[in-house]
Amino acid sequence: MSTAEHPRHHLNDNLTHPVRFSLAAALATTDEIDFATVRDHLQVSDSVLSRQASGLEEAGIVRIKKGYVGKRPRTWLSLSPEGRTQWEAHLAALRAIAGA
């Protein structure tokens, strides 16, 4: 039996929730995505996405930027540099657990 630490100890608790995981996965594929596009892609309500994105923002994983397009308010989401690092580490732990 190996004495190495099991890879599950390297999972990021902030990314284990299904919506948070899905949000990070979506944001990892691009620089920035508008709120409505992410909401529709993840098939969640505004309040669910807002709550989960805010939690990831507090953890330093997601950046939330608010602004306007013309006179319409818009919100954009992106992974922070630290968030990208944490995402990659979380994926590496999942791959190690799966034996990939």
MDTraj code that builds the backbone (N, CA, C; nanometers):
import mdtraj as md
import numpy as np

residues = "MET SER THR ALA GLU HIS PRO ARG HIS HIS LEU ASN ASP ASN LEU THR HIS PRO VAL ARG PHE SER LEU ALA ALA ALA LEU ALA THR THR ASP GLU ILE ASP PHE ALA THR VAL ARG ASP HIS LEU GLN VAL SER ASP SER VAL LEU SER ARG GLN ALA SER GLY LEU GLU GLU ALA GLY ILE VAL ARG ILE LYS LYS GLY TYR VAL GLY LYS ARG PRO ARG THR TRP LEU SER LEU SER PRO GLU GLY ARG THR GLN TRP GLU ALA HIS LEU ALA ALA LEU ARG ALA ILE ALA GLY ALA".split()
xyz = np.array([
    [0.0847, -0.1186, 0.0000],
    [0.0000, 0.0000, 0.0000],
    [0.0888, 0.1245, 0.0000],
    [0.0527, 0.2224, -0.0798],
    [0.1310, 0.3449, -0.0944],
    [0.1109, 0.4378, 0.0252],
    [0.2179, 0.5088, 0.0591],
    [0.2085, 0.6067, 0.1680],
    [0.1850, 0.7471, 0.1143],
    [0.1768, 0.7611, -0.0178],
    [0.1513, 0.8931, -0.0776],
    [0.0097, 0.9392, -0.0415],
    [-0.0040, 1.0698, -0.0303],
    [-0.1345, 1.1273, 0.0026],
    [-0.2338, 1.1024, -0.1111],
    [-0.3548, 1.0625, -0.0748],
    [-0.4583, 1.0371, -0.1764],
    [-0.4915, 1.1680, -0.2469],
    [-0.5102, 1.1642, -0.3797],
    [-0.5370, 1.2870, -0.4556],
    [-0.6631, 1.3612, -0.4135],
    [-0.7570, 1.2954, -0.3468],
    [-0.8788, 1.3653, -0.3043],
    [-0.8466, 1.4801, -0.2091],
    [-0.7316, 1.4723, -0.1440],
    [-0.6909, 1.5792, -0.0526],
    [-0.6517, 1.7060, -0.1284],
    [-0.6390, 1.6945, -0.2587],
    [-0.6026, 1.8098, -0.3419],
    [-0.7226, 1.8697, -0.4146],
    [-0.8418, 1.8142, -0.3907],
    [-0.9620, 1.8739, -0.4485],
    [-0.9892, 2.0075, -0.3809],
    [-1.0420, 2.1005, -0.4569],
    [-1.0752, 2.2327, -0.4051],
    [-1.2212, 2.2311, -0.3620],
    [-1.2455, 2.2452, -0.2325],
    [-1.3827, 2.2415, -0.1805],
    [-1.4726, 2.3454, -0.2463],
    [-1.4151, 2.4578, -0.2892],
    [-1.4950, 2.5615, -0.3549],
    [-1.5453, 2.5182, -0.4919],
    [-1.4863, 2.4140, -0.5484],
    [-1.5228, 2.3705, -0.6832],
    [-1.5963, 2.2370, -0.6850],
    [-1.6334, 2.1836, -0.5701],
    [-1.7001, 2.0539, -0.5683],
    [-1.8512, 2.0638, -0.5900],
    [-1.9094, 2.1792, -0.5670],
    [-2.0522, 2.1987, -0.5922],
    [-2.0746, 2.1925, -0.7430],
    [-2.1762, 2.1198, -0.7898],
    [-2.1959, 2.1027, -0.9345],
    [-2.2075, 2.2330, -1.0140],
    [-2.2779, 2.3324, -0.9627],
    [-2.2913, 2.4580, -1.0370],
    [-2.1586, 2.5330, -1.0378],
    [-2.0890, 2.5350, -0.9256],
    [-1.9586, 2.6021, -0.9211],
    [-1.8590, 2.5335, -1.0141],
    [-1.8595, 2.4007, -1.0134],
    [-1.7724, 2.3250, -1.1026],
    [-1.8038, 2.3594, -1.2479],
    [-1.9313, 2.3571, -1.2831],
    [-1.9737, 2.3874, -1.4195],
    [-1.9401, 2.5304, -1.4588],
    [-1.9553, 2.6230, -1.3657],
    [-1.9218, 2.7629, -1.3922],
    [-1.7733, 2.7779, -1.4197],
    [-1.6909, 2.7185, -1.3352],
    [-1.5460, 2.7273, -1.3558],
    [-1.5068, 2.6634, -1.4883],
    [-1.5687, 2.5513, -1.5220],
    [-1.5385, 2.4844, -1.6488],
    [-1.5726, 2.5741, -1.7670],
    [-1.6871, 2.6395, -1.7608],
    [-1.7269, 2.7295, -1.8693],
    [-1.6320, 2.8478, -1.8810],
    [-1.5926, 2.9037, -1.7669],
    [-1.5050, 3.0206, -1.7688],
    [-1.3622, 2.9848, -1.8098],
    [-1.3223, 2.8609, -1.7880],
    [-1.1862, 2.8189, -1.8218],
    [-1.1625, 2.8165, -1.9722],
    [-1.2702, 2.8150, -2.0499],
    [-1.2560, 2.8044, -2.1951],
    [-1.2449, 2.9396, -2.2643],
    [-1.2528, 3.0480, -2.1879],
    [-1.2534, 3.1810, -2.2497],
    [-1.1978, 3.2838, -2.1520],
    [-1.1792, 3.4041, -2.1997],
    [-1.1320, 3.5121, -2.1127],
    [-1.2432, 3.5664, -2.0249],
    [-1.3640, 3.5779, -2.0834],
    [-1.4746, 3.6425, -2.0126],
    [-1.6061, 3.6048, -2.0821],
    [-1.7110, 3.5855, -2.0020],
    [-1.8429, 3.5524, -2.0572],
    [-1.9468, 3.6376, -1.9865],
    [-2.0468, 3.6849, -2.0623],
    [-2.1516, 3.7631, -1.9977],
    [-2.2439, 3.6716, -1.9170],
    [-2.3008, 3.7270, -1.8131],
    [-2.3823, 3.6554, -1.7161],
    [-2.4940, 3.5750, -1.7834],
    [-2.5682, 3.6380, -1.8733],
    [-2.6826, 3.5719, -1.9365],
    [-2.6400, 3.4494, -2.0171],
    [-2.5281, 3.4593, -2.0853],
    [-2.4793, 3.3461, -2.1640],
    [-2.4432, 3.2298, -2.0739],
    [-2.3752, 3.2588, -1.9641],
    [-2.3383, 3.1527, -1.8690],
    [-2.4637, 3.0925, -1.8064],
    [-2.5551, 3.1771, -1.7662],
    [-2.6800, 3.1299, -1.7050],
    [-2.7526, 3.0331, -1.7976],
    [-2.7660, 3.0714, -1.9239],
    [-2.8360, 2.9867, -2.0196],
    [-2.7596, 2.8570, -2.0462],
    [-2.6274, 2.8673, -2.0556],
    [-2.5442, 2.7492, -2.0803],
    [-2.5546, 2.6495, -1.9648],
    [-2.5531, 2.7009, -1.8412],
    [-2.5592, 2.6141, -1.7236],
    [-2.7019, 2.5718, -1.6893],
    [-2.7992, 2.6364, -1.7514],
    [-2.9407, 2.6061, -1.7284],
    [-2.9774, 2.6222, -1.5805],
    [-2.9428, 2.7395, -1.5267],
    [-2.9771, 2.7735, -1.3885],
    [-3.0470, 2.9084, -1.3873],
    [-3.1072, 2.9412, -1.2734],
    [-3.1733, 3.0707, -1.2597],
    [-3.0701, 3.1797, -1.2315],
    [-3.1139, 3.3041, -1.2476],
    [-3.0279, 3.4182, -1.2157],
    [-2.9780, 3.4093, -1.0718],
    [-3.0689, 3.3779, -0.9797],
    [-3.0310, 3.3780, -0.8378],
    [-2.9309, 3.2674, -0.8062],
    [-2.9466, 3.1514, -0.8657],
    [-2.8513, 3.0422, -0.8406],
    [-2.7132, 3.0804, -0.8938],
    [-2.7079, 3.1298, -1.0166],
    [-2.5786, 3.1683, -1.0737],
    [-2.5171, 3.2817, -0.9943],
    [-2.5949, 3.3802, -0.9578],
    [-2.5435, 3.4932, -0.8810],
    [-2.4840, 3.4475, -0.7482],
    [-2.5551, 3.3614, -0.6788],
    [-2.5094, 3.3121, -0.5481],
    [-2.3793, 3.2335, -0.5623],
    [-2.3736, 3.1443, -0.6593],
    [-2.2547, 3.0607, -0.6765],
    [-2.1360, 3.1421, -0.7284],
    [-2.1613, 3.2350, -0.8188],
    [-2.0528, 3.3208, -0.8691],
    [-1.9993, 3.4095, -0.7576],
    [-2.0868, 3.4614, -0.6733],
    [-2.0429, 3.5449, -0.5609],
    [-1.9574, 3.4648, -0.4635],
    [-1.9948, 3.3400, -0.4389],
    [-1.9151, 3.2547, -0.3519],
    [-1.7761, 3.2308, -0.4080],
    [-1.7689, 3.2093, -0.5391],
    [-1.6383, 3.1904, -0.6019],
    [-1.5586, 3.3203, -0.6078],
    [-1.6292, 3.4323, -0.6162],
    [-1.5603, 3.5619, -0.6122],
    [-1.4978, 3.5825, -0.4745],
    [-1.5712, 3.5517, -0.3691],
    [-1.5183, 3.5634, -0.2326],
    [-1.3964, 3.4750, -0.2121],
    [-1.3930, 3.3600, -0.2807],
    [-1.2804, 3.2675, -0.2701],
    [-1.1633, 3.3087, -0.3598],
    [-1.1817, 3.4157, -0.4377],
    [-1.0751, 3.4633, -0.5252],
    [-1.0624, 3.3860, -0.6552],
    [-1.1622, 3.3050, -0.6883],
    [-1.1566, 3.2209, -0.8074],
    [-1.2180, 3.2910, -0.9289],
    [-1.3252, 3.3652, -0.9071],
    [-1.3984, 3.4310, -1.0160],
    [-1.3921, 3.5815, -0.9989],
    [-1.3855, 3.6497, -1.1114],
    [-1.3973, 3.7962, -1.1128],
    [-1.5331, 3.8307, -1.1714],
    [-1.5994, 3.9251, -1.1072],
    [-1.7291, 3.9727, -1.1555],
    [-1.7115, 4.1196, -1.1911],
    [-1.7433, 4.1527, -1.3153],
    [-1.7289, 4.2907, -1.3634],
    [-1.8648, 4.3388, -1.4096],
    [-1.9041, 4.4540, -1.3619],
    [-2.0325, 4.5123, -1.4015],
    [-2.0070, 4.6358, -1.4862],
    [-2.0942, 4.6560, -1.5830],
    [-2.0808, 4.7711, -1.6708],
    [-2.2070, 4.7870, -1.7534],
    [-2.1950, 4.8601, -1.8606],
    [-2.3095, 4.8877, -1.9476],
    [-2.2728, 4.8620, -2.0919],
    [-2.3705, 4.8159, -2.1664],
    [-2.3633, 4.8110, -2.3120],
    [-2.4745, 4.9035, -2.3560],
    [-2.4351, 5.0197, -2.4034],
    [-2.5341, 5.1249, -2.4272],
    [-2.5889, 5.1666, -2.2918],
    [-2.7191, 5.1637, -2.2784],
    [-2.7815, 5.1993, -2.1509],
    [-2.8203, 5.0758, -2.0683],
    [-2.7897, 4.9576, -2.1206],
    [-2.8296, 4.8341, -2.0517],
    [-2.7171, 4.7835, -1.9618],
    [-2.7507, 4.7546, -1.8362],
    [-2.6488, 4.7000, -1.7456],
    [-2.6103, 4.5586, -1.7875],
    [-2.4823, 4.5255, -1.7729],
    [-2.4317, 4.3926, -1.8051],
    [-2.3347, 4.3493, -1.6958],
    [-2.3271, 4.2179, -1.6784],
    [-2.2321, 4.1585, -1.5853],
    [-2.1511, 4.0559, -1.6626],
    [-2.0191, 4.0604, -1.6444],
    [-1.9297, 3.9657, -1.7079],
    [-1.8564, 3.8868, -1.6004],
    [-1.8331, 3.7605, -1.6285],
    [-1.7646, 3.6717, -1.5361],
    [-1.6375, 3.6204, -1.6016],
    [-1.5337, 3.6029, -1.5204],
    [-1.4092, 3.5452, -1.5692],
    [-1.3391, 3.4768, -1.4531],
    [-1.2480, 3.3854, -1.4859],
    [-1.1634, 3.3268, -1.3826],
    [-1.0499, 3.4221, -1.3542],
    [-1.0169, 3.4401, -1.2290],
    [-0.8987, 3.5176, -1.1919],
    [-0.7757, 3.4329, -1.2243],
    [-0.6579, 3.4930, -1.2302],
    [-0.5369, 3.4117, -1.2517],
    [-0.5238, 3.3012, -1.1456],
    [-0.5507, 3.3345, -1.0211],
    [-0.5468, 3.2343, -0.9146],
    [-0.6569, 3.1308, -0.9355],
    [-0.7714, 3.1741, -0.9854],
    [-0.8807, 3.0822, -1.0142],
    [-0.8427, 2.9803, -1.1205],
    [-0.7704, 3.0250, -1.2226],
    [-0.7243, 2.9324, -1.3270],
    [-0.6283, 2.8293, -1.2677],
    [-0.5411, 2.8739, -1.1802],
    [-0.4472, 2.7834, -1.1142],
    [-0.5221, 2.6817, -1.0287],
    [-0.6203, 2.7302, -0.9527],
    [-0.6980, 2.6400, -0.8684],
    [-0.7803, 2.5425, -0.9525],
    [-0.8347, 2.5893, -1.0631],
    [-0.9121, 2.5032, -1.1527],
    [-0.8245, 2.3905, -1.2067],
    [-0.7061, 2.4261, -1.2550],
    [-0.6147, 2.3252, -1.3102],
    [-0.5738, 2.2239, -1.2039],
    [-0.5487, 2.2691, -1.0816],
    [-0.5123, 2.1781, -0.9726],
    [-0.6286, 2.0851, -0.9382],
    [-0.7490, 2.1394, -0.9392],
    [-0.8684, 2.0588, -0.9107],
    [-0.8855, 1.9511, -1.0182],
    [-0.8690, 1.9891, -1.1450],
    [-0.8797, 1.8916, -1.2545],
    [-0.7714, 1.7849, -1.2434],
    [-0.6508, 1.8253, -1.2077],
    [-0.5410, 1.7288, -1.1929],
    [-0.5737, 1.6283, -1.0822],
    [-0.6334, 1.6751, -0.9735],
    [-0.6721, 1.5843, -0.8648],
    [-0.7797, 1.4881, -0.9123],
    [-0.8782, 1.5387, -0.9873],
    [-0.9829, 1.4504, -1.0399],
    [-0.9243, 1.3445, -1.1334],
    [-0.8309, 1.3858, -1.2175],
    [-0.7673, 1.2904, -1.3099],
    [-0.6886, 1.1854, -1.2324],
    [-0.6201, 1.2294, -1.1284],
    [-0.5425, 1.1345, -1.0468],
    [-0.6341, 1.0345, -0.9772],
    [-0.7473, 1.0824, -0.9281],
    [-0.8436, 0.9933, -0.8634],
    [-0.8977, 0.8917, -0.9636],
    [-0.9261, 0.9393, -1.0835],
    [-0.9801, 0.8517, -1.1888],
    [-0.8753, 0.7599, -1.2482],
    [-0.7493, 0.7859, -1.2156],
    [-0.6419, 0.7011, -1.2661],
    [-0.5968, 0.7350, -1.4048],
    [-0.6298, 0.8542, -1.4509],
    [-0.5909, 0.8941, -1.5868],
    [-0.4439, 0.9314, -1.5927],
])
top = md.Topology()
chain = top.add_chain()
for i, resn in enumerate(residues, 1):
    res = top.add_residue(resn, chain, resSeq=i)
    for name in ("N", "CA", "C"):
        top.add_atom(name, md.element.get_by_symbol(name[0]), res)
traj = md.Trajectory(xyz[None], top)
